[in-house]
C-alpha cells in the first residue's frame, strides 16, 4: 500500500556527467541535500523558485521561472477580506537578466523594466525584494525577511520518471516572515508569529505535457505550527511522493499516494484529499477564492486553477495518533502545462 522511499542523508548531485538522472539522488531528504547540476537537455529543463507568503491580511506571491527558451516571472496579491486580487506576469525569451541557483537556498534574481525580484539567502535568512512600477495602476514594493529556523525540517524529493526525465522539488514550510508590502498608499506589515512563507523550489527535465495537483498550508493553529504538503498526478507510478506534514517544524513523510477529488466544472466546490488506501490523510478543503491563470502561446500552454481556502480533517502520526486540522488557511491547485 505504501512506497518504499529511500531517505537521503548526505549531499548528492542530481545529474551525472551526461546530464541524466543520478540514481543515487532518487529519494527524499529532510534537508536540502540535493544539488541541481542540470546540464544539456536543451528546451526541456525547467527551473523555478515560487514563494508564497501568508500574512494576517494578505497573501503575496513572487516567482522566478526559467523554461530554457523563456523566463516567466509573476507576482500576485490577494486581500482576504476585500478579495482584491491582481497578478502581473512578465515573459522574456532567452534573457540573461535572470539567475537561478543550483542550490535550494542560493541567490536568485530577475531584472526587467516592468518587474524586479531579488532573493538572497544568508545566515539562515532570506531577504526578498520585489518592485513592480505598475501593479494594478499602483507601484508595489515588497521588502521581506524570511527566517529559516535551524531546527526546521523540509521536504526534498527527487521524482524519477526515467533517466532522461526527472524532477527535484524542495518544499520549505513554516518560515516566519517580517517586513512590509507597499501597494500605492496602503502598507501591509508581517508579524513573524502569525505570518509564514512557503518555498517551492523546482529543478528538472520535464515531459512535453504534464499535469498536477498540489495542496499546501503553513499556519499557526491551536498553539502549534502546522504545515501540509500533498501532491497528485505527476508523481503517480514513480515510487516517490511529495506528501508530508509538519508539526512545529518536524516532518512526517507520507509514503502513500494521495488522491484529490474535486469538481472540475466548479473548482469552488469543496475538495476532498485523502490517502489512497488508508485514512492517514483525510481532509476537506473549502475554497473562498479562485485564482485562474492561462497562457496560450501555441508552443507553450498552461492553465492553473489555484484555490485559497481552509483545510479541515486530520493527518496521522506514525504512532497512530491523529493530528487534528482545523480551519487551516492554505491553497490547492490543478495545473496543466505543455512546455
N, C-alpha and C positions, 0 to 999 in steps of 0.2 A: 504493500500500500504506500510505502514511502521510498524515496530515492536514497541511495547510499552516497551521500555527498561528502567528498573529501575536504577536510579542513586544512587550509594553508597557514603555516606558522612562520615562514621565512620569506624574505623578499624574492621575487621571481619576475622574469621578463615575460611579457605577454606573447611575444613572437620569437621565432627562431631566425637564423641568418637569412632565410629565404622570404621572410615576411609572412610565413604560415604560423598557425597557432602552435605555441609551445605546449605539448601535452602536460608538462609539469605545472602549468598555470591553471589547469582546469580544477575548479573547486571554489570554496568560499573562505573568506578571512574576516576576522573581527577588527582588523586594522588595514589601512590602505597599503598593502604589501606588494601589489602588482604594478609594475612599471610598463606603461603603454608605449612600447617601442615600435609603433606601426611603421611599415615601410612598404614600397611597391603598391600593388593593387590599385592603380590609378583609377579614379572615378568611383571606386567602391568604398573608400574609407570614410567613416563618419565620426565626427568628434563634437562633443558639446559639454558645456557647463551650464546647467539650469539651476537657478536659485529661486526659491520661493520663501517669502517671509510672511509669517502670520503675526500681525500685530493685534492690539486690542480693538482698534477702529478699522484698520485696513489690511488688505493682503496686497503684497507687492512682489513682482517677479521680474528678473532680468536674466537673459540667456545669450550666450555666445555660442554659435554652432558653425562648424565648417564641414561642407559636404564634398570636399576635394575640388569641385568645379565652381563652388559659390560659397560665400559666407552669408549666413542668415542670422540676424540678431533681432531680438524683440524684447520689449518692456511692456508690462501691463500692470494695472492698478485697479483695485476694487474696494469701494467703501461699503462695508457690510450693511450698514443701516440704510443709507440712501440708495444703495446699489448703483451708484455712479461707477461706470466702468469705461476704461479706454485702453486700447492696445495699439502700439506702434511697432511696425516691422521695417527693418532696413535689409535689403538684399543686394549684395555686391558680387559680381562674378570675378573670380581669380584675383582677389585683392591681396596685398601684402600688409594691409593695415590691421591684421589680426594675429594674435599669438595665443596658442592653447598649449598648456604644459603637458608633458608626458606623465607627470605625477599628479595624483588627485589634488594635493594641496599646493600646487605651484602657482606661479603668476600668470594671469591671463588678461588680455586687453583687446579692445576693438575701438578704432578711432575713425569717425566719419563726420562730415559736417552736420548730419542730422541726428547723430547719436554717439555718445562716448560711454564706454563701460570699462572700468578698471577694477580688477580683483587681485588683491595682493595678500599673500599669506606669510606671516612672520610671528614667531614666538607664540604659537597656539591661538592666533587671532587672524581672521580675515578682514581686511578693510575693503569695502565696496564703495566705489564712487560711480554714480550714474548721472549723466547730464543729457537732457533732451530739450532743445530750444523750443520746439513746437510740439507740445503734448496736449492734444485736445484744445489747441488755441492758447495754451499757457506754458510757461517754462517749468520744467521739472528738474529737480536736483535731489539726489539721494546721497547721504553720507552715513554709512552704517558700519558699525564694528560688530563682528560676529565671533563669539568665543567658541573655541573647541576644547571643552573640558578634558583634561588629561585622562580622566577615568572613563570617559565615554567610549563605547564600542560602536563600530559602524558595520554596515553590510556591504561587503565587497565580493562580487561574484563574477566568474568567467563562464559565459554561456557558449557551449560548443555545438554549432550546427554541424560543422565538419572542419577539416584543417584549413580550408580556404575562407570559410565564413564563420564569424565568431564575434562575441561582444564582451567587453569588460564593463560592468556597471558598478559604480560606487554610490551608495545611498547613505548620506550622513544626516542624522536627525538630532533633534533636541539641542540645537546650537543657539544659546542665548544671544539676543540682539539688543544693541544700544545704538542710538543715533536718531536721525530725523530725515523726513522727506518733505521737501517744499514743493507745493504744486500751486502756482500762482500766488495768491495771498495767504493760502492755507498752509499750516505746518502740522505735520503728524510726527509725534515722538514715540520711541520704542523703549519700553522698560524691560530689562533682561529677565525679570521674574516671570513675566507673562508673555513675552514675545520670543518666538523661536524660528530659526531658519532651517530649511531643508536643502541640501545639495544633492543634485542628481548629476553625477559625472559619468559620461559615456564615451568609450573609445572602441571602435571595432570595424570589421569589414562585413557589410550587410548584404543580404539578398536584394534583388531589384525591387521586390514588393514585400511589404510586411505589415502586420497589424498587431496591436497590443492593447491590453487593459492595464491600468496602474491605479492603485489606491494608496493613499498616504495621509498621515496625520502626525503632528508633533505639538503636544499641548500639555499644560499642567492640569491635572484632574484629581480631585479628592486627596490632595496632599502629596501626590506623586507626579513625576513627569512621565508621560506615556507617548510612545510613537508606534505607528503601524506602517508596514510596507508590504504590499501584496501585488503580484503581477500575474497576468494570464495571457494565454495565446502564444506569445512569442517564445516562451521557454518550453512549451509542450513538447515532449518527446526527446528532450536534450539530456535528461538525467540530472538537471540542475534547476533550482527555483530562485527567485528573488524575494522569497517570503520570510518575514520575520516580524517580531515585535520587540519593543524596548521598554523597560521599566527602570526609571532612574539611571538611564544610560547603559544598562546591561542588556545584551541582545539574547533573545531566544530564537534560534533558527528553526523555521518550519520547513521540513523536508518534503512535505506532501504538496501536490498541486492544489491550487486554489481556483475555484470556479466563480465567474461573475455572471449573475442573472439580472437582466435589465431589459427595458422596453426600448428598442432602437427606433421606434416610431415616436416615442416621447421620452427623452432622456431625463426629464424632470420627475418621472415616476420613481418610487423607491428602488434602490439597487440591493441585491442580496449577494453577499460574498461569503463563501464557506469552503472548507477543505473538501476534497473530492470524495473521500471515503469515511472520514471521521467527523466529529464535531469539535475538533481542536480550534477551528476558526468558524465562528457563526456570527455574522454581522449584518445589520441593516443600515444602509446609508440613505439619508433623506436630504435631497438637494434643496437649496433655496436660490441658487443662481447657476445659469449655464453660460459658459464661455465657449463660443464656436469660432473656429479658425479654419479657413480654407485657402489653399494655394493651388492654382492650376496654371502651370507654365508649359503644358504639353509634355515636355521631357520629365518634369518634376511635378508631382501632385501630392498633396497631403490634405487630410481632413481630421480635425481634432474636436471632440466634444468633451470639455472638462467641466465637471460639476463641482460646486462648492456647497458643503453642507455638513451634516453631523452623522457620526457613527454611533450606533448603539448595539450592544450584544456582549459577546465575550471572546476571549482567546484563552488557550490553556497552557499552563506552565508544564515543563517536563515531569514534575512530580504529581501531576493530575489536578492541581489547583486551577480554578477558573479565575481569570483576571477580568473583572467587570469593565466594560467600556460604556461610558455614559456621556452622551452629548459631546463627543469629541470632535472638534472642528477639523475638517480636512477636505481632501478632494478625491474624486475618482475620474477616470477618463477612458475614452475609447479613441484610439489613434490609428489611422491608416496612412501609409506612406508608399509612394512609388518614386524612388530616388536612385 
